[in-house]
Amino acid sequence: MKHSRLLALALILVMVSVALFGATTSSAQDKPLRIKLVLNGVLGDKSFFDSAQRGMDHLIEDGYNVEVNTIELGTSNSAWETGLSDAMVGKDYDVLIVGTWQMPDFLMARVHLYPDKRFIIFDTTVAYDDPTKCIDGCKNVYSVTYKQNEGSFVAGVYAEAMTLSGLEGMNPEPIIGAIGGGNIPVINDFVVGYEQGACLVNPDSRILVNYVGGDAGWNDPAKGKEITLAMYEQKADIVFNIAGGSGLGMFEAAKEQGHYAIGVDSDQALLYPDLADYILTSMMKNVDNSLYRAIDLHLKGELPYGQAEALGVAEGGIGLAYNDIYYEKTPEKVLDLMDAVEEAMANGEFTINTNIGDNAVPVGVPCDQMPPTEFDASQYLQ
């Protein structure tokens, strides 16, 4: 059994065991845990926010004694601060969950006013060590982030390897693309990992990068399609969706042109069945698993409030979608390469670039300036 299949099986077993424990825990609760999920966007993106909702749905399906109230603040950022403030004021919740890089300042300004409430923020973190922002150290806030640069590194390896696979719709040029919702650090963290993964496979890789931009950067399929078509014209044959709901336009372009895409956040091939043959895999930011895990730990009294955790490939927070399409379209030699890369990652053989923090690496670093490694991808692709 291949390493990736072993990893998938292990994650399933973990989720089953957690679900069984959760059912026991919930039966011991006198009252349901009241959860508010506040989305600075809308459901239906078939990506990031839907993944967050799916985590809540799975809690209920697995027998946890919880009640979930989901609040959609819409795509206009002018409504987000007021919307979050209104949600926090209410007494009708025990735990409030919110996410994305736009929301920490709004949350930090208010959490000290509600010391008897608990808050979970995902895909970003609050400034625990800054007393000017985190009054009382935000001790009632748990932050969970995802090592999207790790997952995108794996996606970059896969995309570049597939350009060499001979699959119908691939051209000989070592060109791939990536489209972000906005030109911001968390999106560029995806991009720099993707670029590095591609360079591991082929030092002559060329990676096209563009951004949808605007308030609707993650929900503008028409712009996503326009950019994707332009990349296909420039000889890219695989484009990576880092733009949420805008990726629908990317997938439509892939079908029209007979090329391919990589989804994001959720297994998007399952979400768009009419376009699935052109979505080779997805780089999943497992928001659903992380929120499910967080609530389970909260119920056990083990969630580390006042701290941040970062979940990567090893923790199941990030990874590719290994579905039927992936195995059908991917040659055996590429499957072997992907297994070897994941094993090497688990062994700490790669220093993966990031666009976040003091050592942020910019987008567009040439292949010859990537961190050195002894890993030889070429032996798998001969």
C-alpha positions in Angstrom: 0.0 0.0 0.0 1.4 3.4 -0.9 2.4 5.9 1.7 -0.3 8.4 0.7 -2.9 5.7 1.0 -1.6 4.8 4.4 -1.8 8.4 5.4 -5.4 8.7 4.2 -6.3 5.5 6.1 -4.6 6.8 9.3 -6.6 10.0 9.1 -9.9 8.1 8.6 -9.1 5.9 11.7 -8.3 9.0 13.7 -11.5 10.7 12.7 -13.5 7.5 13.5 -11.9 7.2 17.0 -12.5 10.9 17.7 -16.2 10.5 16.6 -16.7 7.5 18.9 -15.2 9.5 21.8 -17.2 12.5 20.9 -20.4 10.5 21.0 -19.5 9.3 24.6 -18.6 12.9 25.6 -21.8 14.5 24.3 -24.0 12.0 26.1 -22.4 13.2 29.4 -23.3 16.9 28.6 -26.5 18.2 30.3 -26.8 21.1 27.9 -25.6 21.4 24.2 -22.5 23.4 23.5 -23.7 26.5 21.6 -21.4 27.4 18.8 -21.5 30.4 16.6 -19.6 30.1 13.2 -19.1 33.6 11.9 -18.0 33.7 8.2 -16.7 36.9 6.6 -18.1 35.7 3.3 -20.8 33.4 2.2 -21.5 29.7 2.0 -21.5 28.1 -1.4 -17.9 28.8 -2.3 -17.4 25.0 -2.5 -14.0 25.7 -0.9 -12.9 27.4 2.3 -16.0 28.5 4.0 -17.9 25.4 3.0 -15.1 23.4 4.6 -15.6 25.3 7.9 -19.3 24.5 7.8 -18.7 20.9 7.0 -16.7 20.6 10.2 -19.7 21.7 12.1 -22.0 19.4 10.2 -19.7 16.4 11.0 -19.9 17.2 14.7 -23.7 16.9 14.6 -23.6 13.8 12.4 -21.2 12.1 14.7 -23.4 12.6 17.8 -21.8 15.5 19.5 -24.2 17.5 21.7 -23.7 20.8 20.0 -25.9 23.5 18.4 -24.4 25.5 15.6 -25.6 28.9 14.4 -23.8 30.0 11.2 -23.7 33.7 10.4 -22.7 34.9 6.9 -21.4 38.4 6.9 -21.2 38.7 3.1 -18.4 39.6 0.7 -18.2 43.3 1.5 -15.5 44.0 4.1 -17.3 47.1 5.3 -19.8 44.8 7.2 -17.4 42.5 8.8 -16.3 44.4 12.0 -19.9 45.4 12.9 -21.1 41.9 12.1 -18.6 40.2 14.3 -19.2 42.7 17.1 -22.9 42.0 17.0 -22.3 38.3 17.1 -20.0 38.6 20.1 -22.5 40.7 22.1 -25.2 38.0 22.2 -25.4 35.7 25.1 -26.7 32.8 23.0 -23.3 31.1 22.5 -20.5 29.4 24.4 -17.9 29.2 21.7 -17.6 31.6 18.7 -15.5 30.6 15.7 -14.3 33.0 13.1 -11.5 32.9 10.5 -9.3 34.6 7.9 -6.5 37.2 8.1 -8.9 40.1 7.9 -10.5 39.4 11.3 -7.9 39.3 14.1 -7.9 43.0 14.9 -11.7 43.0 15.2 -11.6 40.0 17.5 -8.7 41.2 19.7 -10.4 44.5 20.3 -13.3 42.8 22.0 -12.5 39.4 23.5 -11.5 40.8 26.9 -15.0 42.0 27.3 -16.3 38.4 27.3 -14.1 36.5 29.7 -16.7 33.8 30.2 -16.8 33.0 26.4 -14.4 31.1 24.3 -13.2 32.0 20.8 -11.5 30.0 18.0 -9.9 31.8 15.1 -8.7 29.8 12.1 -6.3 30.4 9.3 -4.7 33.2 11.2 -3.6 34.0 14.8 -4.1 36.8 17.3 -1.1 38.7 18.7 -0.8 37.0 22.1 2.4 38.7 23.0 1.3 42.2 22.2 -0.5 43.8 25.2 -1.6 46.8 23.1 -3.7 44.4 20.9 -4.3 41.4 23.2 -5.6 42.8 26.5 -5.2 40.1 29.1 -3.2 38.1 26.5 -6.3 36.9 24.6 -6.3 34.0 27.0 -9.8 32.9 25.9 -8.8 32.6 22.2 -7.4 29.6 20.5 -5.8 30.1 17.1 -5.2 27.4 14.4 -3.2 28.0 11.3 -2.3 25.8 8.4 1.1 25.2 6.8 -0.3 26.0 3.4 3.2 26.4 2.1 3.8 22.7 2.8 0.7 21.6 1.0 1.4 23.9 -1.9 4.9 22.5 -2.1 3.4 19.0 -2.6 1.0 20.5 -5.2 3.9 22.1 -7.1 5.7 18.9 -7.2 2.6 17.2 -8.6 1.8 19.9 -11.1 5.3 20.0 -12.6 5.6 16.2 -12.6 2.3 15.9 -14.5 3.5 18.3 -17.2 6.0 15.5 -18.0 3.5 12.7 -17.8 2.2 12.6 -21.4 -1.4 12.9 -20.2 -3.6 14.2 -23.0 -3.9 17.9 -22.6 -0.3 18.4 -21.5 2.2 20.2 -23.7 6.0 19.8 -23.6 6.7 23.2 -22.0 7.5 23.1 -18.3 4.9 25.9 -17.5 2.3 25.8 -14.8 0.1 28.5 -13.2 -1.4 29.7 -10.0 -4.2 32.2 -9.4 -4.6 33.8 -6.0 -7.7 35.6 -4.6 -5.5 38.5 -3.5 -1.9 39.6 -3.3 -1.5 39.0 0.4 0.9 37.0 2.6 -1.3 34.0 3.3 -2.0 33.6 -0.5 1.6 34.2 -1.4 2.6 31.5 1.2 0.8 29.1 -1.1 2.6 30.5 -4.1 6.1 30.3 -2.8 5.6 26.7 -1.7 4.1 25.8 -5.1 7.0 27.4 -6.9 9.6 25.5 -4.8 7.8 22.2 -5.3 7.8 22.8 -9.1 11.5 23.6 -9.0 12.3 20.4 -7.1 11.0 18.5 -10.2 12.4 20.7 -12.9 14.9 23.5 -12.5 13.7 25.0 -15.8 10.1 25.3 -14.4 8.2 28.5 -15.2 5.4 29.4 -12.9 2.8 32.0 -14.0 1.2 33.9 -11.1 -1.8 36.2 -11.1 -4.4 37.5 -8.7 -8.2 38.0 -9.0 -8.1 41.0 -6.6 -10.9 43.2 -5.3 -13.4 42.6 -2.5 -14.8 39.6 -4.5 -11.4 38.1 -5.2 -12.5 34.8 -3.7 -15.9 34.8 -5.4 -15.5 36.1 -9.0 -15.6 33.1 -11.3 -15.7 35.3 -14.4 -12.4 36.9 -13.6 -10.9 33.5 -12.6 -11.9 32.1 -16.0 -10.4 35.1 -17.8 -7.0 34.8 -16.1 -7.0 31.0 -16.5 -7.6 31.2 -20.2 -4.7 33.7 -20.5 -2.4 31.3 -18.7 -3.4 28.4 -21.0 -2.6 30.7 -24.0 0.9 31.1 -22.5 1.3 27.3 -22.6 0.5 26.5 -19.0 -1.4 23.2 -18.9 -2.1 23.0 -15.1 -3.3 26.0 -13.1 -3.6 26.0 -9.2 -6.7 27.6 -7.7 -5.8 29.7 -4.7 -8.9 31.9 -5.1 -11.8 30.0 -3.5 -15.0 30.3 -5.4 -13.3 32.2 -8.2 -11.9 28.8 -9.1 -15.2 27.7 -10.7 -14.2 29.8 -13.7 -10.8 28.1 -13.7 -12.4 24.7 -13.9 -14.8 25.8 -16.7 -11.8 27.1 -18.6 -10.0 23.8 -18.1 -12.9 21.8 -19.5 -13.3 24.2 -22.5 -9.6 24.1 -23.4 -8.9 20.4 -22.5 -6.3 21.4 -19.9 -6.2 20.9 -16.1 -6.5 22.5 -12.7 -5.7 21.8 -9.1 -8.4 22.7 -6.5 -8.0 24.2 -3.1 -9.2 23.9 0.5 -11.7 21.1 -0.3 -11.7 18.1 -2.7 -13.2 20.3 -5.5 -13.5 17.4 -7.9 -16.2 16.0 -5.7 -17.9 19.4 -5.5 -18.0 20.0 -9.2 -18.9 16.6 -10.8 -19.4 18.0 -14.3 -15.9 19.4 -14.3 -14.2 16.8 -12.2 -12.2 15.1 -15.0 -10.2 18.3 -15.3 -9.4 18.7 -11.6 -6.5 16.4 -11.1 -6.4 16.8 -7.3 -6.9 19.5 -4.7 -4.6 21.0 -2.1 -6.8 20.6 0.9 -6.6 23.0 3.8 -8.5 20.8 6.1 -10.5 23.5 7.9 -13.2 21.0 8.6 -10.9 18.5 10.4 -9.2 21.3 12.4 -12.5 22.8 13.7 -13.9 19.3 14.4 -10.7 18.6 16.3 -10.8 21.9 18.2 -14.4 21.4 19.4 -13.6 17.8 20.5 -10.6 19.1 22.5 -12.7 21.9 24.0 -15.3 19.3 25.2 -12.5 17.3 26.8 -11.1 20.5 28.4 -7.9 20.1 26.4 -8.0 22.9 23.8 -5.0 25.2 24.5 -6.7 28.6 24.8 -4.2 31.5 24.9 -2.1 29.7 22.3 -1.7 29.1 18.5 -1.2 25.8 16.7 0.0 25.3 13.2 -1.1 22.1 11.4 0.8 20.7 8.5 1.1 17.6 6.3 2.2 15.4 9.2 -0.8 16.5 11.4 -3.4 16.0 8.6 -4.1 19.8 8.5 -2.9 20.0 4.9 -2.6 17.5 2.0 -3.6 16.5 -1.5 -6.9 14.9 -2.4 -6.3 11.3 -3.2 -9.5 10.4 -5.0 -10.4 8.2 -7.9 -9.6 10.9 -10.5 -6.1 11.3 -9.0 -5.3 7.6 -9.2 -6.9 7.3 -12.7 -5.0 10.2 -14.2 -1.7 10.0 -12.4 1.0 7.6 -13.8 2.6 5.1 -11.5 6.0 6.9 -11.6 4.4 10.2 -10.4 2.5 8.3 -7.7 5.9 6.9 -6.5 7.4 10.4 -6.6 4.5 11.8 -4.5 4.9 9.0 -1.9 8.6 9.7 -1.7 8.1 13.4 -1.3 5.7 13.0 1.6 8.0 10.6 3.3 10.9 13.0 2.9 8.8 15.8 4.3 8.0 13.6 7.3 11.7 13.1 7.8 12.4 16.8 7.7 14.4 16.7 4.4 13.0 19.9 3.0 13.2 23.5 4.2 10.1 24.9 2.6 9.8 28.6 1.8 7.2 30.8 3.5 5.9 34.3 2.7 4.9 34.8 6.3 7.0 36.2 9.2 10.5 37.6 9.6 12.0 35.3 7.0 9.4 35.8 4.3 10.5 34.7 0.9 9.0 36.8 -2.0 7.1 35.3 -4.9 9.2 34.6 -8.0 12.4 33.3 -6.6 14.4 31.5 -9.4 14.8 27.8 -9.1 18.6 28.1 -8.6 18.0 30.1 -5.4 15.7 27.6 -3.8 16.8 25.9 -0.5 19.2 23.1 -1.2 18.2 19.5 -0.8 19.6 16.1 -1.5 16.3 14.8 -2.7 16.5 13.7 -6.4 13.1 13.9 -8.1 14.5 12.9 -11.5 15.1 9.3 -10.5 11.3 8.8 -10.3 10.5 10.3 -13.7 12.9 8.6 -16.0 
